[in-house]
Amino acid sequence: MSDDSKQSPLKSPLGARADVQTTADDFNPGAITALVMADEPYEGREEALCKVIEELEARVKAGRRGEDLQPLLQEARTALETVRRHNRS
């Protein structure tokens, strides 16, 4: 017997509660830190962080629950600034 009251993240609209949780599972502070510390060229880390930021920005704008991802988005932006600063030095 399935629990129809529990919505699948795959079937939930962008920005819905399940979408926010799924996104937070995919993009978390540890994953962002791992991108900053990765053993690859700065350009690769910068590109990966830009993609994370793009995805998070889309989800923040998608719905009212998207605002819950704002702290994670700020963390990704700060990580990108760190990578860019170290690339210049």
Secondary structure, 3 states (H helix, E strand, C coil): CCCCCCCCCCCCCCCCHHHHHHHHHHCCHHHHHHHHHCCCCHHHHHHHHHHHHHHHHHHHHHCHHHHHHHHHHHHHHHHHHHHHHHHHC
